[in-house]
Amino acid sequence: QVRLMESGGGQVQAGGSLRLSCLASGGDILKYALGWYRQAPGREREFVGAISWSGYSTYYEDFAKGRFTIDRDNPKRTVYLQMNSLKTEDTAVYYCVAGPNIVMPTTGVDSWGQGTQVTVSS
């Protein structure tokens, strides 16, 4: 089973950008779609989006479309979440995930990272 470790979280002002990284160790990452969930204080965990093992297909939730981009570098075993035009409501812990398919709310998640905090201030 693949193990995931996020980095790149921090504090940014509204309108700014942040890029999260997630290193996958162990297992064959080419078997997995990689993606991101987030959980804001007092709210349920929600899916952000994911990218297929090949990198050719992506899926994003509506709130992420046009602002967030997921890409992956398989030789580096890393997936990225580029977040632009950040809003205060994007404040959350962001979790890297691995699963069998990019539509993870439907097909499930096999592995979770420990999460990285993103705080967007006004």
Backbone atoms as SQL, in Angstrom:
CREATE TABLE atoms (id INTEGER PRIMARY KEY, chain TEXT, resi INTEGER, resn TEXT, atom TEXT, x REAL, y REAL, z REAL);
INSERT INTO atoms VALUES
  (1, 'A', 1, 'GLN', 'N', 0.853, -1.192, 0.000),
  (2, 'A', 1, 'GLN', 'CA', 0.000, 0.000, 0.000),
  (3, 'A', 1, 'GLN', 'C', 0.883, 1.234, 0.000),
  (4, 'A', 2, 'VAL', 'N', 0.498, 2.224, -0.780),
  (5, 'A', 2, 'VAL', 'CA', 1.313, 3.427, -0.894),
  (6, 'A', 2, 'VAL', 'C', 1.146, 4.291, 0.355),
  (7, 'A', 3, 'ARG', 'N', 2.224, 4.926, 0.773),
  (8, 'A', 3, 'ARG', 'CA', 2.202, 5.870, 1.902),
  (9, 'A', 3, 'ARG', 'C', 2.376, 7.273, 1.360),
  (10, 'A', 4, 'LEU', 'N', 1.662, 8.215, 1.954),
  (11, 'A', 4, 'LEU', 'CA', 1.584, 9.576, 1.419),
  (12, 'A', 4, 'LEU', 'C', 2.006, 10.598, 2.469),
  (13, 'A', 5, 'MET', 'N', 2.773, 11.589, 2.043),
  (14, 'A', 5, 'MET', 'CA', 3.191, 12.647, 2.948),
  (15, 'A', 5, 'MET', 'C', 3.104, 13.992, 2.237),
  (16, 'A', 6, 'GLU', 'N', 2.290, 14.873, 2.802),
  (17, 'A', 6, 'GLU', 'CA', 2.068, 16.195, 2.215),
  (18, 'A', 6, 'GLU', 'C', 3.093, 17.198, 2.723),
  (19, 'A', 7, 'SER', 'N', 3.297, 18.241, 1.924),
  (20, 'A', 7, 'SER', 'CA', 4.105, 19.382, 2.339),
  (21, 'A', 7, 'SER', 'C', 3.637, 20.610, 1.574),
  (22, 'A', 8, 'GLY', 'N', 4.052, 21.774, 2.050),
  (23, 'A', 8, 'GLY', 'CA', 3.755, 23.009, 1.333),
  (24, 'A', 8, 'GLY', 'C', 2.627, 23.833, 1.909),
  (25, 'A', 9, 'GLY', 'N', 1.996, 23.346, 2.975),
  (26, 'A', 9, 'GLY', 'CA', 0.940, 24.140, 3.582),
  (27, 'A', 9, 'GLY', 'C', 1.496, 25.382, 4.253),
  (28, 'A', 10, 'GLY', 'N', 0.600, 26.280, 4.624),
  (29, 'A', 10, 'GLY', 'CA', 1.018, 27.495, 5.300),
  (30, 'A', 10, 'GLY', 'C', -0.088, 28.530, 5.276),
  (31, 'A', 11, 'GLN', 'N', 0.299, 29.765, 5.526),
  (32, 'A', 11, 'GLN', 'CA', -0.660, 30.866, 5.559),
  (33, 'A', 11, 'GLN', 'C', -0.445, 31.768, 4.355),
  (34, 'A', 12, 'VAL', 'N', -1.532, 32.185, 3.755),
  (35, 'A', 12, 'VAL', 'CA', -1.472, 33.047, 2.581),
  (36, 'A', 12, 'VAL', 'C', -2.647, 34.015, 2.638),
  (37, 'A', 13, 'GLN', 'N', -2.490, 35.163, 2.040),
  (38, 'A', 13, 'GLN', 'CA', -3.580, 36.132, 1.999),
  (39, 'A', 13, 'GLN', 'C', -4.573, 35.770, 0.897),
  (40, 'A', 14, 'ALA', 'N', -5.806, 36.187, 1.105),
  (41, 'A', 14, 'ALA', 'CA', -6.831, 35.964, 0.094),
  (42, 'A', 14, 'ALA', 'C', -6.377, 36.539, -1.249),
  (43, 'A', 15, 'GLY', 'N', -6.634, 35.784, -2.309),
  (44, 'A', 15, 'GLY', 'CA', -6.190, 36.177, -3.636),
  (45, 'A', 15, 'GLY', 'C', -4.840, 35.612, -4.016),
  (46, 'A', 16, 'GLY', 'N', -4.142, 35.071, -3.041),
  (47, 'A', 16, 'GLY', 'CA', -2.816, 34.522, -3.284),
  (48, 'A', 16, 'GLY', 'C', -2.854, 33.093, -3.771),
  (49, 'A', 17, 'SER', 'N', -1.665, 32.506, -3.877),
  (50, 'A', 17, 'SER', 'CA', -1.506, 31.146, -4.397),
  (51, 'A', 17, 'SER', 'C', -0.663, 30.320, -3.451),
  (52, 'A', 18, 'LEU', 'N', -0.869, 29.020, -3.545),
  (53, 'A', 18, 'LEU', 'CA', -0.103, 28.071, -2.750),
  (54, 'A', 18, 'LEU', 'C', -0.025, 26.767, -3.529),
  (55, 'A', 19, 'ARG', 'N', 1.107, 26.087, -3.415),
  (56, 'A', 19, 'ARG', 'CA', 1.281, 24.803, -4.098),
  (57, 'A', 19, 'ARG', 'C', 1.614, 23.735, -3.072),
  (58, 'A', 20, 'LEU', 'N', 0.766, 22.752, -2.989),
  (59, 'A', 20, 'LEU', 'CA', 0.995, 21.627, -2.098),
  (60, 'A', 20, 'LEU', 'C', 1.650, 20.493, -2.876),
  (61, 'A', 21, 'SER', 'N', 2.486, 19.748, -2.174),
  (62, 'A', 21, 'SER', 'CA', 3.119, 18.573, -2.755),
  (63, 'A', 21, 'SER', 'C', 2.804, 17.361, -1.900),
  (64, 'A', 22, 'CYS', 'N', 2.839, 16.207, -2.522),
  (65, 'A', 22, 'CYS', 'CA', 2.603, 14.961, -1.789),
  (66, 'A', 22, 'CYS', 'C', 3.514, 13.887, -2.370),
  (67, 'A', 23, 'LEU', 'N', 4.374, 13.369, -1.510),
  (68, 'A', 23, 'LEU', 'CA', 5.300, 12.320, -1.913),
  (69, 'A', 23, 'LEU', 'C', 4.700, 10.963, -1.576),
  (70, 'A', 24, 'ALA', 'N', 4.661, 10.091, -2.568),
  (71, 'A', 24, 'ALA', 'CA', 4.134, 8.732, -2.372),
  (72, 'A', 24, 'ALA', 'C', 5.298, 7.764, -2.266),
  (73, 'A', 25, 'SER', 'N', 5.337, 7.006, -1.184),
  (74, 'A', 25, 'SER', 'CA', 6.401, 6.026, -1.002),
  (75, 'A', 25, 'SER', 'C', 5.799, 4.637, -0.865),
  (76, 'A', 26, 'GLY', 'N', 6.579, 3.650, -1.255),
  (77, 'A', 26, 'GLY', 'CA', 6.091, 2.273, -1.191),
  (78, 'A', 26, 'GLY', 'C', 5.041, 2.013, -2.262),
  (79, 'A', 27, 'GLY', 'N', 4.835, 0.774, -2.620),
  (80, 'A', 27, 'GLY', 'CA', 3.799, 0.429, -3.576),
  (81, 'A', 27, 'GLY', 'C', 4.100, 0.907, -4.989),
  (82, 'A', 28, 'ASP', 'N', 3.226, 0.566, -5.890),
  (83, 'A', 28, 'ASP', 'CA', 3.350, 0.943, -7.290),
  (84, 'A', 28, 'ASP', 'C', 2.372, 2.089, -7.546),
  (85, 'A', 29, 'ILE', 'N', 2.885, 3.309, -7.641),
  (86, 'A', 29, 'ILE', 'CA', 1.985, 4.462, -7.770),
  (87, 'A', 29, 'ILE', 'C', 1.261, 4.458, -9.102),
  (88, 'A', 30, 'LEU', 'N', 1.760, 3.706, -10.075),
  (89, 'A', 30, 'LEU', 'CA', 1.073, 3.642, -11.366),
  (90, 'A', 30, 'LEU', 'C', -0.233, 2.868, -11.268),
  (91, 'A', 31, 'LYS', 'N', -0.483, 2.232, -10.146),
  (92, 'A', 31, 'LYS', 'CA', -1.751, 1.564, -9.925),
  (93, 'A', 31, 'LYS', 'C', -2.813, 2.509, -9.397),
  (94, 'A', 32, 'TYR', 'N', -2.407, 3.741, -9.026),
  (95, 'A', 32, 'TYR', 'CA', -3.302, 4.615, -8.283),
  (96, 'A', 32, 'TYR', 'C', -3.580, 5.935, -8.985),
  (97, 'A', 33, 'ALA', 'N', -4.828, 6.351, -8.876),
  (98, 'A', 33, 'ALA', 'CA', -5.130, 7.756, -9.057),
  (99, 'A', 33, 'ALA', 'C', -4.712, 8.469, -7.773),
  (100, 'A', 34, 'LEU', 'N', -4.240, 9.687, -7.892),
  (101, 'A', 34, 'LEU', 'CA', -3.829, 10.476, -6.733),
  (102, 'A', 34, 'LEU', 'C', -4.670, 11.743, -6.672),
  (103, 'A', 35, 'GLY', 'N', -4.997, 12.162, -5.470),
  (104, 'A', 35, 'GLY', 'CA', -5.859, 13.327, -5.371),
  (105, 'A', 35, 'GLY', 'C', -5.788, 13.993, -4.022),
  (106, 'A', 36, 'TRP', 'N', -6.783, 14.855, -3.793),
  (107, 'A', 36, 'TRP', 'CA', -6.806, 15.653, -2.572),
  (108, 'A', 36, 'TRP', 'C', -8.222, 15.755, -2.016),
  (109, 'A', 37, 'TYR', 'N', -8.304, 15.678, -0.697),
  (110, 'A', 37, 'TYR', 'CA', -9.487, 16.023, 0.071),
  (111, 'A', 37, 'TYR', 'C', -9.107, 17.190, 0.976),
  (112, 'A', 38, 'ARG', 'N', -10.128, 17.820, 1.539),
  (113, 'A', 38, 'ARG', 'CA', -9.859, 18.848, 2.541),
  (114, 'A', 38, 'ARG', 'C', -10.937, 18.814, 3.616),
  (115, 'A', 39, 'GLN', 'N', -10.590, 19.342, 4.780),
  (116, 'A', 39, 'GLN', 'CA', -11.552, 19.429, 5.872),
  (117, 'A', 39, 'GLN', 'C', -11.375, 20.759, 6.586),
  (118, 'A', 40, 'ALA', 'N', -12.408, 21.571, 6.532),
  (119, 'A', 40, 'ALA', 'CA', -12.410, 22.864, 7.204),
  (120, 'A', 40, 'ALA', 'C', -12.937, 22.686, 8.629),
  (121, 'A', 41, 'PRO', 'N', -12.610, 23.590, 9.525),
  (122, 'A', 41, 'PRO', 'CA', -13.087, 23.485, 10.916),
  (123, 'A', 41, 'PRO', 'C', -14.606, 23.401, 10.979),
  (124, 'A', 42, 'GLY', 'N', -15.100, 22.408, 11.693),
  (125, 'A', 42, 'GLY', 'CA', -16.532, 22.267, 11.874),
  (126, 'A', 42, 'GLY', 'C', -17.287, 21.729, 10.674),
  (127, 'A', 43, 'ARG', 'N', -16.551, 21.287, 9.651),
  (128, 'A', 43, 'ARG', 'CA', -17.200, 20.793, 8.446),
  (129, 'A', 43, 'ARG', 'C', -16.726, 19.380, 8.131),
  (130, 'A', 44, 'GLU', 'N', -17.513, 18.680, 7.325),
  (131, 'A', 44, 'GLU', 'CA', -17.128, 17.340, 6.914),
  (132, 'A', 44, 'GLU', 'C', -15.996, 17.415, 5.882),
  (133, 'A', 45, 'ARG', 'N', -15.269, 16.325, 5.807),
  (134, 'A', 45, 'ARG', 'CA', -14.212, 16.244, 4.816),
  (135, 'A', 45, 'ARG', 'C', -14.834, 16.245, 3.419),
  (136, 'A', 46, 'GLU', 'N', -14.225, 17.011, 2.487),
  (137, 'A', 46, 'GLU', 'CA', -14.774, 17.080, 1.136),
  (138, 'A', 46, 'GLU', 'C', -13.696, 16.841, 0.089),
  (139, 'A', 47, 'PHE', 'N', -14.114, 16.269, -1.004),
  (140, 'A', 47, 'PHE', 'CA', -13.227, 15.939, -2.114),
  (141, 'A', 47, 'PHE', 'C', -12.878, 17.218, -2.873),
  (142, 'A', 48, 'VAL', 'N', -11.597, 17.334, -3.253),
  (143, 'A', 48, 'VAL', 'CA', -11.148, 18.473, -4.056),
  (144, 'A', 48, 'VAL', 'C', -11.035, 18.054, -5.516),
  (145, 'A', 49, 'GLY', 'N', -10.288, 16.991, -5.767),
  (146, 'A', 49, 'GLY', 'CA', -10.094, 16.507, -7.116),
  (147, 'A', 49, 'GLY', 'C', -9.021, 15.445, -7.156),
  (148, 'A', 50, 'ALA', 'N', -8.811, 14.869, -8.348),
  (149, 'A', 50, 'ALA', 'CA', -7.829, 13.802, -8.496),
  (150, 'A', 50, 'ALA', 'C', -7.329, 13.739, -9.926),
  (151, 'A', 51, 'ILE', 'N', -6.219, 12.995, -10.099),
  (152, 'A', 51, 'ILE', 'CA', -5.606, 12.816, -11.397),
  (153, 'A', 51, 'ILE', 'C', -5.336, 11.336, -11.598),
  (154, 'A', 52, 'SER', 'N', -5.528, 10.868, -12.816),
  (155, 'A', 52, 'SER', 'CA', -5.349, 9.445, -13.112),
  (156, 'A', 52, 'SER', 'C', -3.881, 9.049, -13.047),
  (157, 'A', 53, 'TRP', 'N', -3.626, 7.761, -13.060),
  (158, 'A', 53, 'TRP', 'CA', -2.248, 7.268, -12.954),
  (159, 'A', 53, 'TRP', 'C', -1.375, 7.805, -14.092),
  (160, 'A', 54, 'SER', 'N', -1.957, 7.981, -15.273),
  (161, 'A', 54, 'SER', 'CA', -1.204, 8.446, -16.435),
  (162, 'A', 54, 'SER', 'C', -1.043, 9.960, -16.452),
  (163, 'A', 55, 'GLY', 'N', -1.885, 10.643, -15.703),
  (164, 'A', 55, 'GLY', 'CA', -1.890, 12.102, -15.743),
  (165, 'A', 55, 'GLY', 'C', -2.778, 12.676, -16.834),
  (166, 'A', 56, 'TYR', 'N', -3.399, 11.823, -17.636),
  (167, 'A', 56, 'TYR', 'CA', -4.188, 12.309, -18.765),
  (168, 'A', 56, 'TYR', 'C', -5.591, 12.745, -18.366),
  (169, 'A', 57, 'SER', 'N', -6.085, 12.227, -17.248),
  (170, 'A', 57, 'SER', 'CA', -7.450, 12.552, -16.842),
  (171, 'A', 57, 'SER', 'C', -7.448, 13.182, -15.459),
  (172, 'A', 58, 'THR', 'N', -8.297, 14.184, -15.309),
  (173, 'A', 58, 'THR', 'CA', -8.467, 14.827, -14.008),
  (174, 'A', 58, 'THR', 'C', -9.953, 14.996, -13.715),
  (175, 'A', 59, 'TYR', 'N', -10.232, 15.164, -12.441),
  (176, 'A', 59, 'TYR', 'CA', -11.608, 15.412, -12.005),
  (177, 'A', 59, 'TYR', 'C', -11.533, 16.421, -10.879),
  (178, 'A', 60, 'TYR', 'N', -12.391, 17.431, -10.917),
  (179, 'A', 60, 'TYR', 'CA', -12.430, 18.459, -9.884),
  (180, 'A', 60, 'TYR', 'C', -13.861, 18.683, -9.420),
  (181, 'A', 61, 'GLU', 'N', -13.999, 18.971, -8.139),
  (182, 'A', 61, 'GLU', 'CA', -15.277, 19.432, -7.644),
  (183, 'A', 61, 'GLU', 'C', -15.497, 20.867, -8.141),
  (184, 'A', 62, 'ASP', 'N', -16.747, 21.278, -8.132),
  (185, 'A', 62, 'ASP', 'CA', -17.090, 22.573, -8.727),
  (186, 'A', 62, 'ASP', 'C', -16.317, 23.728, -8.108),
  (187, 'A', 63, 'PHE', 'N', -16.130, 23.706, -6.798),
  (188, 'A', 63, 'PHE', 'CA', -15.473, 24.843, -6.152),
  (189, 'A', 63, 'PHE', 'C', -14.008, 24.971, -6.575),
  (190, 'A', 64, 'ALA', 'N', -13.422, 23.867, -7.062),
  (191, 'A', 64, 'ALA', 'CA', -12.015, 23.851, -7.431),
  (192, 'A', 64, 'ALA', 'C', -11.785, 24.183, -8.915),
  (193, 'A', 65, 'LYS', 'N', -12.792, 24.026, -9.719),
  (194, 'A', 65, 'LYS', 'CA', -12.633, 24.236, -11.157),
  (195, 'A', 65, 'LYS', 'C', -12.233, 25.679, -11.459),
  (196, 'A', 66, 'GLY', 'N', -11.194, 25.826, -12.265),
  (197, 'A', 66, 'GLY', 'CA', -10.732, 27.145, -12.659),
  (198, 'A', 66, 'GLY', 'C', -9.761, 27.795, -11.688),
  (199, 'A', 67, 'ARG', 'N', -9.684, 27.279, -10.459),
  (200, 'A', 67, 'ARG', 'CA', -8.757, 27.846, -9.471),
  (201, 'A', 67, 'ARG', 'C', -7.670, 26.862, -9.046),
  (202, 'A', 68, 'PHE', 'N', -8.021, 25.603, -8.986),
  (203, 'A', 68, 'PHE', 'CA', -7.084, 24.578, -8.517),
  (204, 'A', 68, 'PHE', 'C', -6.667, 23.693, -9.688),
  (205, 'A', 69, 'THR', 'N', -5.404, 23.255, -9.669),
  (206, 'A', 69, 'THR', 'CA', -4.896, 22.340, -10.684),
  (207, 'A', 69, 'THR', 'C', -4.106, 21.233, -10.013),
  (208, 'A', 70, 'ILE', 'N', -4.407, 20.003, -10.404),
  (209, 'A', 70, 'ILE', 'CA', -3.685, 18.840, -9.884),
  (210, 'A', 70, 'ILE', 'C', -2.825, 18.290, -11.003),
  (211, 'A', 71, 'ASP', 'N', -1.558, 18.048, -10.710),
  (212, 'A', 71, 'ASP', 'CA', -0.711, 17.341, -11.665),
  (213, 'A', 71, 'ASP', 'C', 0.211, 16.395, -10.902),
  (214, 'A', 72, 'ARG', 'N', 0.861, 15.509, -11.628),
  (215, 'A', 72, 'ARG', 'CA', 1.704, 14.518, -10.989),
  (216, 'A', 72, 'ARG', 'C', 2.966, 14.295, -11.797),
  (217, 'A', 73, 'ASP', 'N', 4.012, 13.909, -11.094),
  (218, 'A', 73, 'ASP', 'CA', 5.299, 13.579, -11.700),
  (219, 'A', 73, 'ASP', 'C', 5.624, 12.168, -11.229),
  (220, 'A', 74, 'ASN', 'N', 5.341, 11.187, -12.066),
  (221, 'A', 74, 'ASN', 'CA', 5.500, 9.793, -11.629),
  (222, 'A', 74, 'ASN', 'C', 6.952, 9.416, -11.317),
  (223, 'A', 75, 'PRO', 'N', 7.932, 9.830, -12.114),
  (224, 'A', 75, 'PRO', 'CA', 9.320, 9.504, -11.716),
  (225, 'A', 75, 'PRO', 'C', 9.687, 10.052, -10.336),
  (226, 'A', 76, 'LYS', 'N', 9.116, 11.187, -9.959),
  (227, 'A', 76, 'LYS', 'CA', 9.383, 11.769, -8.639),
  (228, 'A', 76, 'LYS', 'C', 8.393, 11.263, -7.587),
  (229, 'A', 77, 'ARG', 'N', 7.435, 10.457, -8.008),
  (230, 'A', 77, 'ARG', 'CA', 6.436, 9.887, -7.116),
  (231, 'A', 77, 'ARG', 'C', 5.698, 10.986, -6.348),
  (232, 'A', 78, 'THR', 'N', 5.395, 12.060, -7.030),
  (233, 'A', 78, 'THR', 'CA', 4.821, 13.237, -6.381),
  (234, 'A', 78, 'THR', 'C', 3.584, 13.729, -7.122),
  (235, 'A', 79, 'VAL', 'N', 2.585, 14.123, -6.347),
  (236, 'A', 79, 'VAL', 'CA', 1.400, 14.787, -6.889),
  (237, 'A', 79, 'VAL', 'C', 1.346, 16.183, -6.281),
  (238, 'A', 80, 'TYR', 'N', 0.834, 17.117, -7.078),
  (239, 'A', 80, 'TYR', 'CA', 0.802, 18.518, -6.673),
  (240, 'A', 80, 'TYR', 'C', -0.623, 19.057, -6.707),
  (241, 'A', 81, 'LEU', 'N', -0.869, 20.028, -5.853),
  (242, 'A', 81, 'LEU', 'CA', -2.125, 20.769, -5.889),
  (243, 'A', 81, 'LEU', 'C', -1.769, 22.250, -5.941),
  (244, 'A', 82, 'GLN', 'N', -1.957, 22.846, -7.101),
  (245, 'A', 82, 'GLN', 'CA', -1.724, 24.275, -7.272),
  (246, 'A', 82, 'GLN', 'C', -3.033, 25.008, -7.021),
  (247, 'A', 83, 'MET', 'N', -3.014, 25.916, -6.064),
  (248, 'A', 83, 'MET', 'CA', -4.225, 26.631, -5.687),
  (249, 'A', 83, 'MET', 'C', -4.012, 28.124, -5.934),
  (250, 'A', 84, 'ASN', 'N', -4.853, 28.689, -6.775),
  (251, 'A', 84, 'ASN', 'CA', -4.787, 30.106, -7.117),
  (252, 'A', 84, 'ASN', 'C', -6.060, 30.815, -6.672),
  (253, 'A', 85, 'SER', 'N', -5.988, 32.134, -6.614),
  (254, 'A', 85, 'SER', 'CA', -7.157, 32.953, -6.232),
  (255, 'A', 85, 'SER', 'C', -7.801, 32.412, -4.960),
  (256, 'A', 86, 'LEU', 'N', -6.977, 32.173, -3.971),
  (257, 'A', 86, 'LEU', 'CA', -7.466, 31.554, -2.739),
  (258, 'A', 86, 'LEU', 'C', -8.435, 32.463, -1.999),
  (259, 'A', 87, 'LYS', 'N', -9.409, 31.833, -1.358),
  (260, 'A', 87, 'LYS', 'CA', -10.433, 32.517, -0.597),
  (261, 'A', 87, 'LYS', 'C', -10.326, 32.080, 0.869),
  (262, 'A', 88, 'THR', 'N', -10.877, 32.880, 1.744),
  (263, 'A', 88, 'THR', 'CA', -10.827, 32.507, 3.165),
  (264, 'A', 88, 'THR', 'C', -11.526, 31.176, 3.405),
  (265, 'A', 89, 'GLU', 'N', -12.538, 30.878, 2.610),
  (266, 'A', 89, 'GLU', 'CA', -13.252, 29.607, 2.779),
  (267, 'A', 89, 'GLU', 'C', -12.460, 28.393, 2.298),
  (268, 'A', 90, 'ASP', 'N', -11.297, 28.626, 1.703),
  (269, 'A', 90, 'ASP', 'CA', -10.403, 27.516, 1.351),
  (270, 'A', 90, 'ASP', 'C', -9.558, 27.070, 2.538),
  (271, 'A', 91, 'THR', 'N', -9.651, 27.780, 3.647),
  (272, 'A', 91, 'THR', 'CA', -8.923, 27.393, 4.849),
  (273, 'A', 91, 'THR', 'C', -9.367, 26.006, 5.294),
  (274, 'A', 92, 'ALA', 'N', -8.384, 25.097, 5.426),
  (275, 'A', 92, 'ALA', 'CA', -8.704, 23.707, 5.750),
  (276, 'A', 92, 'ALA', 'C', -7.404, 22.931, 5.918),
  (277, 'A', 93, 'VAL', 'N', -7.552, 21.725, 6.432),
  (278, 'A', 93, 'VAL', 'CA', -6.470, 20.755, 6.350),
  (279, 'A', 93, 'VAL', 'C', -6.647, 20.001, 5.040),
  (280, 'A', 94, 'TYR', 'N', -5.596, 19.939, 4.260),
  (281, 'A', 94, 'TYR', 'CA', -5.631, 19.282, 2.959),
  (282, 'A', 94, 'TYR', 'C', -4.931, 17.932, 3.048),
  (283, 'A', 95, 'TYR', 'N', -5.618, 16.904, 2.577),
  (284, 'A', 95, 'TYR', 'CA', -5.136, 15.537, 2.645),
  (285, 'A', 95, 'TYR', 'C', -4.855, 14.996, 1.257),
  (286, 'A', 96, 'CYS', 'N', -3.713, 14.390, 1.095),
  (287, 'A', 96, 'CYS', 'CA', -3.378, 13.672, -0.121),
  (288, 'A', 96, 'CYS', 'C', -3.962, 12.269, -0.025),
  (289, 'A', 97, 'VAL', 'N', -4.491, 11.782, -1.146),
  (290, 'A', 97, 'VAL', 'CA', -5.127, 10.460, -1.148),
  (291, 'A', 97, 'VAL', 'C', -4.741, 9.678, -2.391),
  (292, 'A', 98, 'ALA', 'N', -4.837, 8.367, -2.275),
  (293, 'A', 98, 'ALA', 'CA', -4.617, 7.467, -3.402),
  (294, 'A', 98, 'ALA', 'C', -5.794, 6.509, -3.489),
  (295, 'A', 99, 'GLY', 'N', -6.251, 6.258, -4.694),
  (296, 'A', 99, 'GLY', 'CA', -7.382, 5.369, -4.882),
  (297, 'A', 99, 'GLY', 'C', -7.377, 4.777, -6.271),
  (298, 'A', 100, 'PRO', 'N', -8.362, 3.928, -6.568),
  (299, 'A', 100, 'PRO', 'CA', -8.371, 3.219, -7.839),
  (300, 'A', 100, 'PRO', 'C', -8.835, 4.057, -9.026),
  (301, 'A', 101, 'ASN', 'N', -9.518, 5.169, -8.756),
  (302, 'A', 101, 'ASN', 'CA', -10.131, 5.933, -9.831),
  (303, 'A', 101, 'ASN', 'C', -10.209, 7.390, -9.427),
  (304, 'A', 102, 'ILE', 'N', -10.302, 8.278, -10.413),
  (305, 'A', 102, 'ILE', 'CA', -10.309, 9.701, -10.097),
  (306, 'A', 102, 'ILE', 'C', -11.601, 10.172, -9.438),
  (307, 'A', 103, 'VAL', 'N', -12.673, 9.443, -9.603),
  (308, 'A', 103, 'VAL', 'CA', -13.932, 9.853, -8.974),
  (309, 'A', 103, 'VAL', 'C', -13.985, 9.210, -7.587),
  (310, 'A', 104, 'MET', 'N', -13.158, 9.697, -6.712),
  (311, 'A', 104, 'MET', 'CA', -12.923, 9.026, -5.440),
  (312, 'A', 104, 'MET', 'C', -14.116, 8.976, -4.504),
  (313, 'A', 105, 'PRO', 'N', -15.005, 9.972, -4.506),
  (314, 'A', 105, 'PRO', 'CA', -16.186, 9.821, -3.631),
  (315, 'A', 105, 'PRO', 'C', -17.023, 8.595, -3.992),
  (316, 'A', 106, 'THR', 'N', -16.912, 8.155, -5.222),
  (317, 'A', 106, 'THR', 'CA', -17.668, 6.994, -5.679),
  (318, 'A', 106, 'THR', 'C', -16.876, 5.705, -5.534),
  (319, 'A', 107, 'THR', 'N', -15.599, 5.734, -5.913),
  (320, 'A', 107, 'THR', 'CA', -14.811, 4.503, -5.982),
  (321, 'A', 107, 'THR', 'C', -13.947, 4.271, -4.754),
  (322, 'A', 108, 'GLY', 'N', -13.857, 5.252, -3.878),
  (323, 'A', 108, 'GLY', 'CA', -13.163, 5.054, -2.618),
  (324, 'A', 108, 'GLY', 'C', -11.713, 5.472, -2.615),
  (325, 'A', 109, 'VAL', 'N', -11.134, 5.445, -1.421),
  (326, 'A', 109, 'VAL', 'CA', -9.742, 5.839, -1.186),
  (327, 'A', 109, 'VAL', 'C', -9.023, 4.698, -0.478),
  (328, 'A', 110, 'ASP', 'N', -7.814, 4.394, -0.964),
  (329, 'A', 110, 'ASP', 'CA', -7.035, 3.316, -0.357),
  (330, 'A', 110, 'ASP', 'C', -6.054, 3.833, 0.694),
  (331, 'A', 111, 'SER', 'N', -5.522, 5.034, 0.490),
  (332, 'A', 111, 'SER', 'CA', -4.513, 5.573, 1.411),
  (333, 'A', 111, 'SER', 'C', -4.741, 7.059, 1.627),
  (334, 'A', 112, 'TRP', 'N', -4.443, 7.496, 2.847),
  (335, 'A', 112, 'TRP', 'CA', -4.542, 8.907, 3.222),
  (336, 'A', 112, 'TRP', 'C', -3.202, 9.388, 3.763),
  (337, 'A', 113, 'GLY', 'N', -2.875, 10.638, 3.452),
  (338, 'A', 113, 'GLY', 'CA', -1.774, 11.282, 4.127),
  (339, 'A', 113, 'GLY', 'C', -2.246, 11.846, 5.455),
  (340, 'A', 114, 'GLN', 'N', -1.336, 12.447, 6.195),
  (341, 'A', 114, 'GLN', 'CA', -1.678, 12.982, 7.512),
  (342, 'A', 114, 'GLN', 'C', -2.235, 14.391, 7.450),
  (343, 'A', 115, 'GLY', 'N', -2.090, 15.042, 6.326),
  (344, 'A', 115, 'GLY', 'CA', -2.687, 16.353, 6.142),
  (345, 'A', 115, 'GLY', 'C', -1.721, 17.496, 6.358),
  (346, 'A', 116, 'THR', 'N', -2.012, 18.613, 5.692),
  (347, 'A', 116, 'THR', 'CA', -1.233, 19.830, 5.859),
  (348, 'A', 116, 'THR', 'C', -2.198, 21.009, 5.937),
  (349, 'A', 117, 'GLN', 'N', -1.931, 21.919, 6.863),
  (350, 'A', 117, 'GLN', 'CA', -2.846, 23.028, 7.110),
  (351, 'A', 117, 'GLN', 'C', -2.629, 24.147, 6.094),
  (352, 'A', 118, 'VAL', 'N', -3.730, 24.621, 5.546),
  (353, 'A', 118, 'VAL', 'CA', -3.724, 25.806, 4.680),
  (354, 'A', 118, 'VAL', 'C', -4.640, 26.840, 5.326),
  (355, 'A', 119, 'THR', 'N', -4.101, 28.010, 5.578),
  (356, 'A', 119, 'THR', 'CA', -4.875, 29.085, 6.181),
  (357, 'A', 119, 'THR', 'C', -4.854, 30.292, 5.252),
  (358, 'A', 120, 'VAL', 'N', -6.042, 30.750, 4.864),
  (359, 'A', 120, 'VAL', 'CA', -6.165, 31.903, 3.985),
  (360, 'A', 120, 'VAL', 'C', -6.750, 33.049, 4.799),
  (361, 'A', 121, 'SER', 'N', -5.994, 34.126, 4.916),
  (362, 'A', 121, 'SER', 'CA', -6.423, 35.257, 5.727),
  (363, 'A', 121, 'SER', 'C', -6.944, 36.387, 4.842),
  (364, 'A', 122, 'SER', 'N', -7.860, 37.162, 5.405),
  (365, 'A', 122, 'SER', 'CA', -8.452, 38.253, 4.626),
  (366, 'A', 122, 'SER', 'C', -7.632, 39.516, 4.717);
